[in-house]
Amino acid sequence: MMTSDSSKPPALGPLLRAIQSPDDVKKIADAELPDLAAEIRHSLITSLSQTGGHLGPNLGVVELSIALHRVFSTPKDKFVFDVAHQGYVHKMLTGRADRIQTIRTYKGLNGFLLRSESEHDAYGAGHAGTALSAALGMAAARDLAGRDNHVVAVAGDAAFTCGPTLEALNNISETTRKFIVVLNDNEWSIDKNVGAIARYFNALQTHHTYASVRAKAAEFVEKIAGKTARSLAHRMEEGAKNLLFPNVLFEKFGLRYFGPIDGHDIPLLVRTFEHLKTLNEPVVLHIITEKGRGYQPALDNPGKFHGLGTYQIDDGSTAAVNTPTCSDLFGRTVTDIAKNDPKLVAITAAMPGGTKLEIFKKEIPERYYDVGIAEEHAALFACGLATEGFRPFLAIYSTFMQRAYDMIIHDIALQNLPVRLCMDRGGLSGDDGPTHHGLFDIGYLRHIPGLVHMQPKDENEFVDMLHTMATYDAGPSAIRYPRGPIRSTPVKEQRQLLEIGKAEVVADGTDVALFGLGTMFEMAERTKEMLEAQGLSVALINPRFIKPLDTEVLDTYARKCRVLCTFEDHVMLHGFGAAVIDHLHDAGIHTPVERIAWPDEFIEHGKPDTLRELHGLTAEVAASKVLARLA
């Protein structure tokens, strides 16, 4: 298995090596553009095999990216890529090809577009559905300033199931007359697209063409004479037209529709963009692309190659993971619980693979719901199920759950509905960077009345917490768990229902009390060893519950120890440690509290160990802070 080596430059072809800016793309002869596309694909496949990344999406937009830079001129013209995980080719065509091997590595290129990284990155992103609204704002600013540049929004078909995209569509024709939307239709986001709109776009690729239906209608008329037959055939033809051509959808929004066209035909794309530049009306260009084009393993498994770690180039194989991830454990456990609870349902927002609810889907499909990229709708949908006595488990990454924040307060908590919020990637998300770190969910949940929030320290406790949530019907509950594996523990045959708000005292002590939340419990253990080596008596507590706090345990150790120290994979402001300080202040207890948590800034991308060392989230730093307090 190849390992990352960001110091080794990628093998760039001669055409790609010559591109130092987008102007160089325009200098390449037309006949050489297919060779440029091949060089880009070779560089992507080679480089990402060492670093991991979003291979499939970028292989699918090679020709589109070349055509855009062939016709338009950044940074004057603005490209806004939805999610921006498919922006690697854009980076390569804007002078960053010689650094593509550093993608998603510490101090290397970001895995998404980043305004601070290049003047050619007009808009940073990481969540779906942002492109049309942001690009429309840019177009409005251009109009107000009297400029003549072009704004192009590139969005996959899955983004059109997303609320913000539909809200933007509703405003485009009322806001500007010069605006280009590229609908990149490849049937996939991270997993197979779902929902009515996805089926509507898919009809273009899977049904008979309009011309074919028209021919069949004519044959029908010839066989059955008469006005009635001709009328029926006409209705068949018109119905097929409305089914197969989404111009009806977009023209209702006031956008002129073009397509669908082959998104891998560079001359056709260039001619089309040249024409669209001349129009004084908002338009949609519908292109059909193939996710993973040019690399057979990515074509065979587009879900896997949407975003992955290192892989073998020859067959796309990845290293076997012996320890199950938290997502694996979650999917398996919730599915097993549901087999004995007919009221338990599972909901995800376009992430069955990421959340591992694909296990639930396979074994209990009738109680599985994927609502597409629509987190707000997912939360409200869960509310409706809960009002009718069902037990919804809503599995959404911590960073994406932020989108449903209003619904969590206004609809779930205010009505005290027993919706279970299952927040995957709670904590640092490493290589994906600041858009994907789950470092804010404690802060945005702990002040909500009536909500129970927990985090496990190991596998057994994770399973126990899921069983506890399944039986907890008194109100809303939430659980945060990390990306990747959690501490492995021997499997227990009998599951334990945890007492809500009760911490686990692992070791007693009288000098220092360490509260290690979730995955940070192991760091607290190492800190305990260091402090005990200094002759101190150290208590070790597994909090389990962020809310409600175990105030009895907290008060006990705050009164008998000289210093408390909290550990959490979350920002320091409004986090678990802040909750501890708030409580002690209100209780009139003045024992000092040291906090090991992330600082008040957006954390860059990189390996977790590197970032923890950089920002002082280590046992060594914790021990030194505690000792300084005791001095």
C-alpha positions as CSV (number, residue, x, y, z in Angstrom):
1,M,0.0,0.0,0.0
2,M,1.3,3.4,-0.9
3,T,1.8,6.0,1.7
4,S,1.6,9.7,1.5
5,D,4.8,11.6,0.6
6,S,3.9,15.2,0.0
7,S,7.6,16.0,-0.7
8,K,7.6,14.0,-3.9
9,P,6.4,16.0,-6.9
10,P,3.8,14.5,-9.1
11,A,4.6,13.1,-12.5
12,L,3.1,15.9,-14.7
13,G,2.8,15.6,-18.4
14,P,4.3,18.3,-20.7
15,L,1.0,20.1,-21.3
16,L,0.0,20.2,-17.7
17,R,3.5,21.2,-16.6
18,A,3.3,24.2,-18.9
19,I,0.2,25.6,-17.2
20,Q,1.1,28.2,-14.7
21,S,-2.1,30.2,-15.0
22,P,-5.5,29.9,-16.7
23,D,-4.2,31.9,-19.6
24,D,-1.9,29.0,-20.5
25,V,-5.0,26.8,-21.0
26,K,-6.1,29.1,-23.8
27,K,-2.7,28.7,-25.6
28,I,-3.0,24.9,-26.0
29,A,-4.0,23.7,-29.5
30,D,-7.5,22.3,-29.9
31,A,-6.0,19.0,-31.1
32,E,-4.0,18.7,-27.9
33,L,-6.9,19.1,-25.4
34,P,-7.7,15.4,-25.2
35,D,-4.1,14.8,-24.3
36,L,-4.3,17.5,-21.6
37,A,-7.4,15.7,-20.2
38,A,-5.5,12.4,-20.2
39,E,-2.5,14.0,-18.3
40,I,-4.9,15.5,-15.7
41,R,-6.5,12.1,-15.1
42,H,-3.1,10.4,-14.8
43,S,-1.9,13.0,-12.3
44,L,-5.1,12.7,-10.3
45,I,-5.1,8.9,-10.1
46,T,-1.3,8.8,-9.3
47,S,-1.3,11.6,-6.7
48,L,-4.5,10.7,-4.9
49,S,-3.4,7.1,-4.5
50,Q,-0.8,8.5,-2.1
51,T,-3.0,11.1,-0.2
52,G,-6.6,10.0,-0.7
53,G,-9.3,12.4,-1.7
54,H,-12.3,13.0,-3.9
55,L,-11.1,11.0,-7.0
56,G,-14.4,10.1,-8.7
57,P,-16.0,13.5,-8.8
58,N,-12.8,15.1,-10.2
59,L,-12.4,12.5,-12.9
60,G,-15.9,13.4,-14.0
61,V,-15.3,17.1,-14.5
62,V,-12.0,17.1,-16.3
63,E,-13.4,18.2,-19.7
64,L,-15.8,20.6,-18.1
65,S,-13.0,22.3,-16.2
66,I,-10.9,22.6,-19.3
67,A,-13.7,24.1,-21.3
68,L,-14.6,26.6,-18.5
69,H,-11.0,27.9,-18.4
70,R,-10.8,27.8,-22.2
71,V,-13.8,30.2,-22.6
72,F,-13.8,32.3,-19.4
73,S,-11.1,34.2,-17.6
74,T,-10.6,33.9,-13.9
75,P,-10.3,35.7,-11.5
76,K,-12.3,38.3,-13.5
77,D,-14.9,35.7,-14.3
78,K,-16.2,33.7,-11.3
79,F,-16.6,30.0,-11.0
80,V,-18.6,28.7,-8.0
81,F,-18.5,25.0,-7.5
82,D,-21.1,23.4,-5.3
83,V,-19.5,21.6,-2.4
84,A,-16.2,22.3,-4.2
85,H,-14.8,18.8,-3.7
86,Q,-14.7,18.5,-7.5
87,G,-12.4,21.6,-7.7
88,Y,-9.1,19.7,-7.9
89,V,-8.9,20.1,-11.7
90,H,-9.7,23.8,-11.4
91,K,-6.7,24.0,-9.0
92,M,-4.5,22.2,-11.5
93,L,-5.5,24.6,-14.3
94,T,-4.8,27.7,-12.1
95,G,-1.2,27.1,-11.4
96,R,-1.4,24.5,-8.6
97,A,-0.7,21.3,-10.5
98,D,2.8,20.9,-9.1
99,R,1.2,20.8,-5.6
100,I,-1.6,18.4,-6.3
101,Q,0.3,15.6,-4.4
102,T,-0.1,17.7,-1.2
103,I,-3.9,17.8,-1.4
104,R,-5.5,17.3,2.0
105,T,-2.1,17.1,3.8
106,Y,-1.0,19.4,6.5
107,K,0.2,22.7,4.9
108,G,-0.8,21.4,1.5
109,L,-3.7,22.2,-0.8
110,N,-7.1,22.1,0.8
111,G,-9.5,19.4,-0.4
112,F,-12.1,22.0,-1.2
113,L,-11.8,25.5,-2.8
114,L,-10.4,28.1,-0.4
115,R,-10.5,31.8,-1.0
116,S,-7.3,32.3,0.9
117,E,-5.5,29.7,-1.2
118,S,-5.9,31.4,-4.6
119,E,-7.4,34.4,-6.2
120,H,-9.0,32.0,-8.7
121,D,-11.1,30.3,-5.9
122,A,-14.0,32.7,-5.9
123,Y,-15.9,31.0,-3.1
124,G,-15.0,28.4,-0.5
125,A,-17.5,25.6,0.3
126,G,-17.8,22.1,1.8
127,H,-21.5,21.7,2.2
128,A,-23.9,21.1,-0.6
129,G,-26.4,23.6,-2.0
130,T,-24.4,26.8,-1.6
131,A,-23.3,27.5,-5.2
132,L,-26.4,29.0,-6.8
133,S,-27.1,31.4,-3.9
134,A,-23.5,32.6,-3.6
135,A,-23.0,32.9,-7.3
136,L,-26.2,34.9,-7.6
137,G,-24.9,37.3,-4.9
138,M,-21.8,37.7,-7.0
139,A,-23.9,38.4,-10.1
140,A,-26.0,41.0,-8.2
141,A,-22.8,42.7,-7.0
142,R,-21.5,42.8,-10.6
143,D,-24.7,44.4,-11.8
144,L,-24.6,47.0,-9.0
145,A,-21.0,47.8,-9.7
146,G,-21.6,48.1,-13.5
147,R,-19.1,45.4,-14.4
148,D,-19.4,42.9,-17.3
149,N,-17.8,39.7,-16.0
150,H,-19.4,36.3,-16.1
151,V,-20.5,34.2,-13.1
152,V,-20.9,30.4,-13.5
153,A,-22.3,28.1,-10.9
154,V,-21.5,24.4,-11.2
155,A,-23.8,22.1,-9.3
156,G,-24.3,18.4,-9.4
157,D,-27.8,17.0,-9.9
158,A,-27.9,16.0,-6.2
159,A,-27.6,19.7,-5.2
160,F,-31.0,20.3,-6.8
161,T,-32.6,18.2,-4.1
162,C,-31.2,20.7,-1.6
163,G,-33.4,23.4,-0.1
164,P,-30.9,26.4,-0.7
165,T,-30.6,25.5,-4.3
166,L,-34.3,25.6,-4.9
167,E,-34.6,28.8,-2.9
168,A,-31.9,30.3,-5.2
169,L,-33.7,29.1,-8.3
170,N,-36.8,31.0,-7.2
171,N,-34.8,34.3,-7.2
172,I,-32.4,34.2,-10.1
173,S,-34.7,35.6,-12.8
174,E,-35.8,38.4,-10.5
175,T,-32.2,39.3,-9.6
176,T,-30.0,39.3,-12.7
177,R,-30.1,38.9,-16.5
178,K,-26.6,37.4,-16.9
179,F,-26.1,34.2,-15.1
180,I,-25.0,30.6,-16.1
181,V,-25.8,27.5,-14.1
182,V,-24.1,24.2,-15.1
183,L,-26.1,21.2,-14.0
184,N,-23.5,18.4,-13.9
185,D,-25.7,15.3,-14.1
186,N,-24.0,12.1,-13.1
187,E,-26.6,10.4,-10.9
188,W,-24.4,10.4,-7.8
189,S,-23.5,12.7,-4.9
190,I,-21.7,10.6,-2.3
191,D,-24.2,7.8,-2.8
192,K,-26.8,7.2,-5.4
193,N,-29.1,10.2,-5.7
194,V,-32.7,9.8,-4.4
195,G,-36.0,11.6,-4.6
196,A,-38.4,12.8,-7.3
197,I,-36.0,15.4,-8.8
198,A,-33.2,12.8,-9.1
199,R,-35.6,10.5,-10.9
200,Y,-36.6,13.3,-13.2
201,F,-33.1,14.0,-14.3
202,N,-32.4,10.3,-14.5
203,A,-35.2,9.9,-17.0
204,L,-33.0,11.6,-19.6
205,Q,-30.4,8.9,-19.3
206,T,-32.6,5.9,-18.9
207,H,-35.8,6.4,-20.9
208,H,-36.5,6.5,-24.6
209,T,-35.6,9.7,-26.3
210,Y,-38.3,12.2,-27.4
211,A,-37.6,11.3,-31.1
212,S,-38.3,7.7,-30.4
213,V,-41.5,8.4,-28.6
214,R,-42.6,10.7,-31.4
215,A,-42.0,7.9,-34.0
216,K,-44.0,5.4,-31.9
217,A,-46.8,7.9,-31.7
218,A,-46.8,8.3,-35.5
219,E,-46.9,4.5,-36.0
220,F,-49.9,4.4,-33.6
221,V,-51.8,6.9,-35.7
222,E,-51.2,5.0,-38.9
223,K,-52.6,1.8,-37.3
224,I,-55.6,3.4,-35.7
225,A,-57.2,6.1,-37.9
226,G,-59.4,8.8,-36.6
227,K,-59.3,12.0,-34.6
228,T,-59.5,10.3,-31.3
229,A,-56.4,8.2,-32.0
230,R,-54.5,11.2,-33.3
231,S,-55.4,13.1,-30.2
232,L,-54.3,10.3,-27.9
233,A,-51.0,10.1,-29.8
234,H,-50.5,13.8,-29.4
235,R,-51.1,13.5,-25.7
236,M,-48.6,10.6,-25.5
237,E,-46.0,12.8,-27.3
238,E,-46.5,15.8,-25.1
239,G,-46.4,13.7,-22.0
240,A,-43.2,12.1,-23.0
241,K,-41.8,15.6,-23.8
242,N,-42.7,16.9,-20.3
243,L,-41.2,13.7,-18.7
244,L,-38.0,13.7,-20.6
245,F,-37.1,17.4,-20.9
246,P,-36.4,19.4,-17.7
247,N,-36.7,22.6,-19.7
248,V,-40.2,22.7,-18.3
249,L,-38.9,22.7,-14.7
250,F,-36.3,25.4,-15.3
251,E,-38.4,27.7,-17.5
252,K,-40.9,27.8,-14.7
253,F,-38.2,29.5,-12.7
254,G,-37.5,31.9,-15.6
255,L,-34.2,30.2,-16.7
256,R,-33.6,29.3,-20.3
257,Y,-32.6,25.6,-20.6
258,F,-29.9,24.1,-22.9
259,G,-29.1,20.4,-23.1
260,P,-28.5,17.8,-22.2
261,I,-25.1,17.6,-23.8
262,D,-22.1,15.4,-23.5
263,G,-20.0,16.7,-20.6
264,H,-16.9,15.0,-21.9
265,D,-17.0,16.6,-25.4
266,I,-14.6,19.5,-25.1
267,P,-15.3,21.1,-28.5
268,L,-19.0,20.9,-27.9
269,L,-18.6,22.4,-24.4
270,V,-16.5,25.2,-25.7
271,R,-18.9,26.1,-28.5
272,T,-21.8,26.0,-26.0
273,F,-20.1,28.2,-23.5
274,E,-19.1,30.7,-26.2
275,H,-22.8,31.0,-27.2
276,L,-24.0,31.2,-23.6
277,K,-21.6,34.1,-23.0
278,T,-23.5,36.2,-25.6
279,L,-27.0,35.8,-23.9
280,N,-28.5,38.4,-21.8
281,E,-30.7,36.0,-19.7
282,P,-30.1,33.5,-17.0
283,V,-29.5,30.0,-18.4
284,V,-29.1,26.4,-17.3
285,L,-26.7,24.2,-19.2
286,H,-27.4,20.5,-18.5
287,I,-24.4,18.2,-19.1
288,I,-24.2,14.5,-18.7
289,T,-21.0,13.2,-17.2
290,E,-19.6,10.0,-15.8
291,K,-18.3,10.0,-12.3
292,G,-14.9,8.3,-12.2
293,R,-14.3,8.5,-16.0
294,G,-11.0,7.1,-17.1
295,Y,-10.4,4.8,-14.1
296,Q,-12.2,1.5,-14.1
297,P,-12.2,0.9,-10.3
298,A,-13.9,4.3,-9.8
299,L,-16.5,3.5,-12.5
300,D,-17.2,0.2,-10.9
301,N,-17.6,1.6,-7.4
302,P,-18.5,5.3,-7.6
303,G,-19.6,5.4,-3.9
304,K,-16.2,4.2,-2.7
305,F,-14.3,6.6,-4.9
306,H,-16.3,9.6,-4.1
307,G,-13.8,10.2,-1.3
308,L,-11.4,7.7,0.0
309,G,-7.9,7.2,1.6
310,T,-4.8,5.7,-0.1
311,Y,-5.3,3.0,-2.7
312,Q,-3.5,0.7,-5.1
313,I,-3.5,2.2,-8.6
314,D,-3.8,-1.1,-10.5
315,D,-7.0,-2.2,-9.0
316,G,-8.2,0.5,-6.6
317,S,-7.9,-1.7,-3.6
318,T,-7.6,-0.2,-0.1
319,A,-6.0,-1.5,3.0
320,A,-8.3,-3.7,5.1
321,V,-9.6,-2.2,8.3
322,N,-9.6,-4.7,11.1
323,T,-11.2,-2.5,13.7
324,P,-14.7,-1.4,12.9
325,T,-15.3,2.3,12.6
326,C,-17.9,4.0,14.8
327,S,-20.0,4.3,11.7
328,D,-19.9,0.5,11.2
329,L,-20.7,0.0,14.9
330,F,-23.6,2.4,14.7
331,G,-25.2,0.9,11.6
332,R,-24.9,-2.6,12.9
333,T,-26.2,-1.8,16.4
334,V,-29.2,0.3,15.4
335,T,-30.2,-2.3,12.8
336,D,-30.0,-5.1,15.5
337,I,-32.1,-3.0,17.9
338,A,-34.7,-2.3,15.2
339,K,-35.2,-6.0,14.6
340,N,-36.7,-6.2,18.1
341,D,-38.4,-2.8,18.0
342,P,-41.0,-2.3,15.2
343,K,-41.2,1.4,16.1
344,L,-37.6,2.2,15.4
345,V,-36.9,3.9,12.1
346,A,-33.6,5.2,10.5
347,I,-33.2,8.4,8.6
348,T,-30.2,9.8,6.7
349,A,-29.6,12.8,4.4
350,A,-27.9,11.3,1.4
351,M,-25.3,9.5,3.5
352,P,-26.2,5.8,3.8
353,G,-22.6,4.8,3.2
354,G,-21.0,7.4,5.4
355,T,-23.3,6.7,8.3
356,K,-23.4,3.0,7.6
357,L,-27.2,3.0,7.6
358,E,-26.7,1.0,4.4
359,I,-26.8,-1.9,6.8
360,F,-30.2,-0.9,8.0
361,K,-31.4,-0.3,4.4
362,K,-30.4,-3.8,3.3
363,E,-31.9,-5.6,6.3
364,I,-35.0,-3.4,7.2
365,P,-35.7,-1.4,4.0
366,E,-39.3,-0.6,4.9
367,R,-38.2,1.5,7.9
368,Y,-35.2,3.2,6.2
369,Y,-35.4,6.7,4.8
370,D,-32.9,8.6,2.7
371,V,-34.3,12.1,2.1
372,G,-31.4,13.4,-0.1
373,I,-29.3,16.4,0.7
374,A,-32.0,17.9,2.9
375,E,-31.0,18.1,6.6
376,E,-33.7,20.5,7.6
377,H,-36.4,18.3,6.0
378,A,-34.8,15.2,7.6
379,A,-35.2,16.7,11.1
380,L,-38.8,17.8,10.5
381,F,-39.6,14.4,8.9
382,A,-38.3,12.8,12.1
383,C,-40.5,15.1,14.1
384,G,-43.6,13.9,12.2
385,L,-42.7,10.2,12.8
386,A,-42.1,10.9,16.5
387,T,-45.5,12.5,17.0
388,E,-47.0,9.2,15.8
389,G,-45.2,7.1,18.3
390,F,-42.2,6.0,16.2
391,R,-38.6,6.2,17.4
392,P,-36.5,8.0,14.7
393,F,-32.7,7.7,14.7
394,L,-31.5,10.6,12.6
395,A,-27.9,10.0,11.5
396,I,-26.2,13.1,10.1
397,Y,-22.6,14.2,10.4
398,S,-22.0,16.8,13.1
399,T,-21.0,19.5,10.6
400,F,-24.1,18.9,8.5
401,M,-26.4,18.8,11.6
402,Q,-25.7,22.5,11.9
403,R,-28.1,23.0,9.0
404,A,-31.0,21.6,11.0
405,Y,-30.3,23.8,14.0
406,D,-33.6,25.7,13.9
407,M,-35.5,22.5,13.6
408,I,-33.7,21.0,16.6
409,I,-34.8,23.9,18.8
410,H,-38.1,25.0,17.3
411,D,-39.6,21.6,16.3
412,I,-37.8,18.8,18.2
413,A,-36.9,20.4,21.6
414,L,-39.8,22.8,22.0
415,Q,-42.3,20.0,21.4
416,N,-40.2,17.6,23.5
417,L,-40.2,15.0,20.7
418,P,-38.0,11.9,21.2
419,V,-35.9,12.3,18.1
420,R,-32.5,10.7,18.4
421,L,-29.7,12.9,16.9
422,C,-26.8,10.7,15.9
423,M,-23.9,12.9,15.0
424,D,-21.1,11.0,13.1
425,R,-17.7,12.8,12.8
426,G,-18.2,14.5,16.2
427,G,-14.8,16.0,16.7
428,L,-11.8,16.5,14.4
429,S,-12.3,15.2,10.9
430,G,-8.7,15.4,9.9
431,D,-7.9,15.7,6.2
432,D,-11.3,17.2,5.3
433,G,-10.5,20.3,7.2
434,P,-12.6,23.1,8.7
435,T,-15.8,22.6,6.7
436,H,-16.0,19.1,8.1
437,H,-14.6,19.2,11.6
438,G,-17.4,18.4,14.1
439,L,-16.1,20.8,16.7
440,F,-19.2,22.8,17.5
441,D,-22.1,20.5,18.3
442,I,-21.7,20.6,22.1
443,G,-21.9,24.4,22.0
444,Y,-24.9,24.4,19.8
445,L,-26.8,21.8,21.8
446,R,-25.9,22.1,25.5
447,H,-28.1,25.1,26.1
448,I,-31.2,23.6,24.6
449,P,-33.8,22.8,27.4
450,G,-34.6,19.1,27.8
451,L,-32.1,17.7,25.4
452,V,-29.9,14.8,26.6
453,H,-26.4,14.7,25.0
454,M,-23.8,12.0,25.4
455,Q,-20.5,10.7,24.1
456,P,-18.9,7.2,24.6
457,K,-15.3,6.4,25.5
458,D,-15.2,2.9,23.9
459,E,-17.1,0.4,21.8
460,N,-19.1,-1.2,24.6
461,E,-20.2,2.1,26.0
462,F,-21.2,3.3,22.5
463,V,-23.5,0.3,22.0
464,D,-24.9,0.8,25.5
465,M,-25.7,4.4,24.7
466,L,-27.5,3.5,21.5
467,H,-29.6,1.0,23.5
468,T,-30.3,3.7,26.1
469,M,-31.4,6.1,23.4
470,A,-33.7,3.5,21.9
471,T,-35.6,3.2,25.2
472,Y,-35.5,6.9,26.1
473,D,-38.8,8.4,25.1
474,A,-38.9,11.3,27.6
475,G,-37.6,13.8,25.1
476,P,-34.9,14.4,22.5
477,S,-31.4,12.9,22.8
478,A,-28.1,13.2,21.0
479,I,-24.9,11.3,20.7
480,R,-21.6,12.4,19.2
481,Y,-19.0,9.9,18.0
482,P,-15.8,10.2,16.1
483,R,-14.7,9.5,12.5
484,G,-12.9,6.2,12.3
485,P,-12.6,3.6,15.1
486,I,-13.2,4.1,18.8
487,R,-11.3,2.3,21.5
488,S,-11.9,-1.4,21.1
489,T,-13.3,-3.3,24.1
490,P,-14.4,-6.9,24.6
491,V,-18.0,-7.4,23.5
492,K,-20.5,-7.8,26.4
493,E,-23.4,-10.2,25.9
494,Q,-25.7,-8.2,28.1
495,R,-26.3,-4.6,27.2
496,Q,-26.5,-2.0,30.0
497,L,-29.1,0.8,30.0
498,L,-27.3,3.8,31.3
499,E,-28.7,6.1,34.0
500,I,-29.3,9.4,32.3
501,G,-26.8,12.0,33.5
502,K,-24.6,9.6,35.5
503,A,-20.8,9.7,35.1
504,E,-18.4,6.8,35.6
505,V,-15.8,7.2,38.3
506,V,-12.9,5.1,37.0
507,A,-10.3,6.0,39.7
508,D,-10.5,8.0,42.9
509,G,-8.0,10.7,43.9
510,T,-7.6,13.7,46.1
511,D,-5.2,16.1,44.4
512,V,-6.4,16.3,40.8
513,A,-9.6,15.2,39.0
514,L,-9.4,14.5,35.2
515,F,-12.7,14.4,33.2
516,G,-12.0,12.7,29.8
517,L,-14.9,13.0,27.5
518,G,-15.3,10.4,24.8
519,T,-12.3,9.7,22.7
520,M,-10.3,12.1,24.9
521,F,-10.5,9.7,27.8
522,E,-7.3,7.9,26.6
523,M,-5.5,11.3,26.8
524,A,-6.8,11.8,30.3
525,E,-5.5,8.3,31.2
526,R,-2.0,9.2,29.9
527,T,-2.1,12.5,31.8
528,K,-3.0,10.6,35.0
529,E,0.1,8.5,34.6
530,M,2.3,11.5,34.2
531,L,0.8,13.3,37.2
532,E,1.0,10.2,39.4
533,A,4.7,10.0,38.5
534,Q,5.0,13.3,40.2
535,G,3.5,11.8,43.4
536,L,0.0,13.2,42.9
537,S,-3.3,11.5,43.8
538,V,-5.3,11.6,40.6
539,A,-9.0,10.9,40.1
540,L,-10.2,9.8,36.6
541,I,-13.8,10.3,35.5
542,N,-15.6,9.3,32.3
543,P,-18.3,11.9,32.1
544,R,-20.5,10.0,29.6
545,F,-23.1,12.8,29.6
546,I,-22.5,16.4,28.4
547,K,-26.1,17.2,29.4
548,P,-27.3,16.6,32.0
549,L,-24.0,16.9,33.9
550,D,-23.4,14.6,36.8
551,T,-23.3,17.5,39.2
552,E,-23.0,15.2,42.2
553,V,-19.7,13.7,41.0
554,L,-18.5,17.1,39.8
555,D,-19.2,18.8,43.1
556,T,-17.6,15.9,45.1
557,Y,-14.3,16.1,43.2
558,A,-14.3,19.9,42.9
559,R,-14.5,20.1,46.7
560,K,-11.9,17.5,47.5
561,C,-9.3,18.1,44.7
562,R,-7.1,21.2,44.2
563,V,-7.5,21.3,40.4
564,L,-9.9,19.9,37.8
565,C,-9.0,19.3,34.1
566,T,-11.4,18.6,31.3
567,F,-10.6,17.0,27.9
568,E,-12.8,17.2,24.9
569,D,-12.6,17.0,21.1
570,H,-14.5,20.3,20.6
571,V,-13.8,24.0,20.7
572,M,-13.2,25.4,24.1
573,L,-15.8,28.1,23.9
574,H,-19.2,26.8,25.1
575,G,-17.9,23.2,25.2
576,F,-18.0,20.6,27.9
577,G,-15.3,22.3,30.0
578,A,-17.3,25.5,29.8
579,A,-20.3,23.7,31.1
580,V,-18.3,22.5,34.1
581,I,-17.1,26.0,34.8
582,D,-20.7,27.4,34.5
583,H,-21.9,24.9,37.0
584,L,-19.1,25.4,39.6
585,H,-19.6,29.1,39.4
586,D,-23.3,28.8,40.1
587,A,-22.6,26.3,42.9
588,G,-20.1,28.7,44.5
589,I,-17.2,26.3,44.1
590,H,-14.0,28.0,43.2
591,T,-11.7,25.1,42.3
592,P,-9.7,26.0,39.2
593,V,-10.5,24.2,36.0
594,E,-8.0,23.6,33.2
595,R,-9.4,22.8,29.8
596,I,-7.9,20.8,27.0
597,A,-9.9,21.6,23.9
598,W,-9.6,23.3,20.5
599,P,-8.9,27.1,20.4
600,D,-11.3,29.8,19.2
601,E,-10.4,29.5,15.5
602,F,-11.2,27.3,12.5
603,I,-8.8,24.4,12.6
604,E,-6.9,23.6,9.4
605,H,-6.7,20.2,7.7
606,G,-4.1,17.6,8.5
607,K,-3.6,14.4,10.4
608,P,-5.2,14.5,13.9
609,D,-2.0,13.8,15.7
610,T,-0.3,16.6,13.9
611,L,-3.1,19.1,14.6
612,R,-3.4,18.1,18.3
613,E,0.4,18.6,18.8
614,L,0.2,21.9,17.0
615,H,-2.7,23.2,19.1
616,G,-1.7,21.7,22.5
617,L,-4.2,18.9,22.8
618,T,-1.7,16.4,24.3
619,A,-1.2,14.7,27.6
620,E,2.1,16.5,28.1
621,V,0.4,19.9,27.8
622,A,-2.4,18.9,30.1
623,A,0.0,17.7,32.7
624,S,2.1,20.9,32.5
625,K,-1.0,23.0,32.9
626,V,-2.2,21.1,35.9
627,L,1.2,21.2,37.5
628,A,1.4,25.0,36.9
629,R,-1.9,25.4,38.8
630,L,-0.6,23.4,41.7
631,A,2.7,25.3,42.0
